[in-house]
Amino acid sequence: MNTLRDFAAALLEQQGAVVEPEGADGLTVLSPSALCGAMGWPEFARLGFGAEIRENVIRIGLEGDWLEKFEALIGDRGRWVERQLGLPEPHSAPGAPERILEHALKLPNATWRFRKMTPAWTRCLVLTFRYTAISDEKREGLVWIGLNLGTGAALGDLVLRLRTLLSETDGWQAPEPACLERAGPRWSTALVASRVRPILDHVVRQELAPFLGAMGHRLERDRDRVYAYHDELRALALKRLAALEDASGEKAEADRLREHARVAAIETEYRAKLGDLRHNYALSVSVTGVQALEILVPVQRIEVLIRRRKGERTVSLDWHPALRLAEPPLCEWGLGFSRTRLVCDANLHLTETAGQAPCPACSARWCRACHPLSCPKCGVPQTSAAGHVDDD
């Protein structure tokens, strides 16, 4: 199944085109004049969505400006969507919730105890972003970020599983009022933004890592070529200058001046070429929101009592029957993709391990959720949690 082809076919049909599949990864399209002008192809066009480039076939992919053209056709439709995920048959609660917690939750400095598990509905917010990186080459792509608004957990890899499940589910079920009420309120825009921003930064950096690595290799190659060329020219000029060192007379002096000027010109040209490389390889990255999809999902909500010294608190963790998986636990500092959490003494915040690491200046340990800006002992500013992921 070619998802991009199916999406394009549905969208073009909505715009009044007659669309027929051609092979495993192609479409033949008969378009009205307005659609021809918007997409830049003739009235009758053959579109290809595979890797192979064929004659008289317009190749459609994530590269180029096709995403912008599709976005212009869509406009503001579908930017915010609600959907209810229904299960084909009633689900039963898992038989061993303690075992689920053993795999889903790891507390090196605290203890936990299972309290209860109840059926519930929750809101899973899936945000789609498009990134564009431009340097000497261009890279575009989509990333997805998921949050469980009922428990506060970041969904991590569960987002891809959830999207796959939705794509395989027939029909579109609008949320029922009773399920909306049971799922609880939405988050404020400010709260969503504060949670999404570090996750988005990390995910986009991960997606761009191969592109940046290849770009760095090309830059190093071109820089070495420029250096080798100008270094050879400069060495020849210096060699001729050294040969004139013991010479006397007006002609020898003129030759020395000419070689000094040649060396200076070579150095100036070398700096200019390095400036050209910096300009050619300057990196620009933009990220724009594409869609917010709120999914009402049936879950089994597990309540866990967490104890740290004399303090205790109750947190919730959802097990998703549709995925047969538990989500990562709540994380109040860090990205929250792993299952390991440290519990702070003051407010029993759950953080990634780096959230309670020693201060690099005074070596005092402190909770970044309690003091997000700086060390409470010495005042050293806190670095961002955007790039940190625990390894389990």
N, C-alpha and C positions, 0 to 999 in steps of 0.2 A: 504494500500500500504506500503510495506517494502522498504524504500529507499535504505538501505544498500544492501539488497538482489538484487534489480534491478541493482544497480551499479556494484556489484560483477558479476552478470550474463553477463552484457555488456562487462566488462573488460575481463572476462575469455573467452568469445567468440572471442574477438579480439586476444587473445593469442592462438587460434586454438582449444579450447575445445568445446565439444558438451555439451550443457547445456539444461536441461529440468526442469521446475518448479515442485515442489513436495509439494502439500498442499499450505497453505497460507503463510508459512514462510520458505520454504525449497527449495533446488536445488539438482538435481542429475547431476554429472559432470563426463564426460569421458575426461581425460586430456592427452595431449602428454607428453612424458618423461621429456622434459625440464621444463614444467609447474609443473609437479609432484615434481621435485627436488626443484624448487623455492618456492613452497607452503608447501612442506612437507607432502603431502597426497598421497594415492595410485592412480593407474590409474583410477579406478572407486571409486568415493567418494560421500557420501551423506552429504550435508551441511545444517545446521540449523541456522536460524537467529532470532529465537524467544527466549524467556526467558526459555522455557522448555528444559531440557537436556534429550535427547532420546538415546536409545542404538544404537550403530553403526552409530551415526550421529556426525559429527564434528561441534561443535558449533562455529559460527563466530560472533564476536562482536567488539566493540570499545576497549575492554580490551585486554590484551595480546599483541602479536606482529603482529596481523593481519594488522593493519594500515601500519606498516613498510613493510610488504610483498607486500601489494597492491601498496604502493608507489614505491617499487623497480620495479614492473611490469610496472608501468606508466612511470617511468624515468622522463625526463624533458618535456614530452608532456603535454600540457594544463596548464603549469605554468602561462602563460600570455594569456588571451583570450579576444577577443572583440565580442560583440553581440549587435544587435539592437533590441529593444523592439518595436514591432509593435502592434497597436491596431486593433481589428477586424473591427471597423468602426470609421469614423472621430469623434473626440470628440469636444464637444462644451465647451466654457468657462463657468465657474460657474457664476451664476447670481448675487451673492452678495459678491464681493471680500472683502469689508469692514468687513463683518461678518466672513469670513475666517481669516482675520488678527486679529480680536478680540479673536479668539480661539487660534491662533498660536503665537501671540506676546504680551508680557506683559512688559511694560516699566515703572517701579515705579517712576523714576526720569526724565522722558522725555516724549515728545508727538510724535505721528506719524500721517502721513496723506497719504492716498492712492493716488498714482499718476496715474499709468496705469497698465494694464495687457495685455501681448502679448503672442502669442504662440511661443514656442522656443524648441530647443533641448539642452540637457545637458548631460554631462558625469558623470555617477555615478560609482565610483570605489568601488568595494566590495572585500575586502581582507579576505582571509581565513587563520587562524593560528591553528596549533595543539599545545596543551600544554601537558606536562607530568610532574606529581608531584610524587616523590618517597620518601617515608618515611618508616614506618613499613609496609605500604601497597602502592599500586600504583594506580594513577588515571590519565586517559587520556581523552581528549575530543577535540572538535573543537569549535572555536569562530569565529564570523564574524563581521567585522567592515566596515562601509560604509561612504563614503564622496561624497558630490556633488561638483565636481570640477568647476561647473559653478557659484555657489553661495558661496562656502566655508563652507557650513553647514555640520555638522555631522548628518548622517541619523538616528542614534539611533535605535529605534524599527522598523523603516520603512525597515531596512535591511531584517528582517525575512519575512515581508509581500512581499517584492520584490523578495526574493528567492522562496517563495511559488508560486508567480505569474509566475516566470520563469519555475518552475517545472511543472506547469499546461499548459504551452504554447507549442503547437506542433511545431516541426521544430526548426531550428536554422538559424536565419537571420543575414547574415554578414552586417556590417555597410555600408551604402551607402555613397559615397564620399561627396555628398551635405550635408548630415546630419552631417558628421564628421566636415565639415567646419563650419557649423552653431553652432556646440557644443562648438567651441573654443579650445584653446590649452590645452594640458595636463600639470599637475604640474611637477615640478622637483622632482627628487628622494629625495633630502634633505628636500623639503617642505612637501612631503607626510610623510616622516619619523618623522618630528617634530610634525605633527598633530596626527599621529597614535600612537606614543609611549605612551603618557599619557592615551589615551583611551584604548589601549591594556592592560596596567597595571591594570586599573580599572576593565575591563571586566574579565580578568583572575582571579583577586582576588575575584570577585563576584562568578565566577564559582567554585572556590576552597573553598569558605567559608564553605559549609557543610562538605567537606572532612577534612578541617583543624579543624573544631569544633569537629568532631568525633575523629580525631587524638588526640586532646587535652584531651578529656575525657578518652581515653585509656591510655595516658601518665599519667594523674592524678591517674587513678586507679592503674596502675603498680607501680607508685612512692609510693602511700599510702601502697600498699602491702609490698613493700621492707622496707619502714620505720617501719611498724607495726612489721614485723618479726625481724628486727635487734633491734628495741627498746625493744622488749620483751627479747631478749637474753642479751642485755646490762643491763636491769633492774635486771635480775636474777643474773648476775655477780656482779653488785653493791650491791645487797642484801647480797650475800655471803661475799663480801668484808666488808660490814658494820658489819656483824656478827663476823668477825675476828679482829675488831678494838681494842678490849680490851684484845685479846689473846696475850700471850707471849711465847717465846721459838722459837727454830729453825724451828720446823714444822709449827708454826703459821706464821713465817716470810716467809717461802717458799710458804705457801698457799696464803699469801697476794701478793707476787710477781707473782704467777701464775694467780690470778684473775685480777691484773693490766694488765698483758700481754693479758689476754682474752679480757678485755675491749678494749685495743688498737687494737687487731686483729679484733674485731667486728666493730669498727669504720673504720678501713682500708677497710674491706670488704664492708661496707656500702657505702663508697665513691667510691669504684670500681664498685659496682652495679649501682650507680647513673651515673657513666661514661658510663657504658654499655647502660643504658637507653638513655642517650644523643646521643650515637652513633646509636642506633636502631631507634630512632625517629628523627634523623637529616633530615631536609627537603631539597630536591633538586627540583627545578622547572626549566624546560626548555621550551622555546616557539620557534617554527620554522614556517616560512611562508610556506604555501601550494600552494596557488593560488592567482593570481590577475585577477579579472574579471571586465572588463570595459564595462558598459552597456550604450548604447545611448538610452536615454529615452525622449519621447515627454512630455513637461510640459507646464503649463501656468505660465509665469514669472511675478511676481507681484513686481512692483517698489514701494518702501515706502520711503517717506521723513521723516527723524527723526530730531527732533529739541530738543536741550538742551541749555537753556539760549539763547545766541545770535548765537550759532553755529547750523549748519544743514548739513546733509549728506544724500545721497540716497543709500539704500541697496536693494538687490534683495532677494526674497523668492519664491521658486517654489512650485506650487500646482501640484500634480501628478494625472492626469486623470485616469491612470490605477489603482491607489490605492484609488482614491477619498479622498485623504488626502494632507494636507500641511506639508512640512518638518519643523523641528525646525529652528529658525532664526540663522543667522550668529553669531558665538561666537569666539571672538578673545583672550579670556583667559578662561580656564576651559574646561570641556568636551563637553558642548553644547547640552546635551540631553533634557533639560527642555525648557520652552518657556519664562522664565523670564530673562531679560537682564538689566543691569545698563549701563548708558552711561557716559563716563568720560568727564570732562570739556576741557581737553587740546586738544585731538585729536578725540573726539567723538567715542572712541572704545566701542564696545559692549562686555560686559563681564558677566560672572555669578556674583552673588551677592558677593561671596568671593573675586572676582577680584578687588573689591574696598572697602574691609573691612579695619577697622582701624589697624594700625601697633601695634603689641602686646607690643612693647617697648615704643613708644612715643605717641601712640593713634592717630597719623595723618593718615587720609585717603589718599590712593593713588591708581592709576590705575596700576595693574600688567602687563597690555599689554604695557603701556608706559615705565614702569621700571620693567622688569621681574626678575632682579637679587636681588635687595635690595631696602629698603625704601629710597627714595631720601632725606628725612629729617635727619634720624639718621643712615642710613647705615646698619640696621639689615638685614641679608640675607633673601630672600623670600623662603618660602617652596613651594613644587610642588603643582600643581593643579590636580595631577593625581587622588586623592581619593575623590574629592569634586563633589557632584551632588546637584543641587538645587532641592528643593521640591516645586512643584506647587500645 
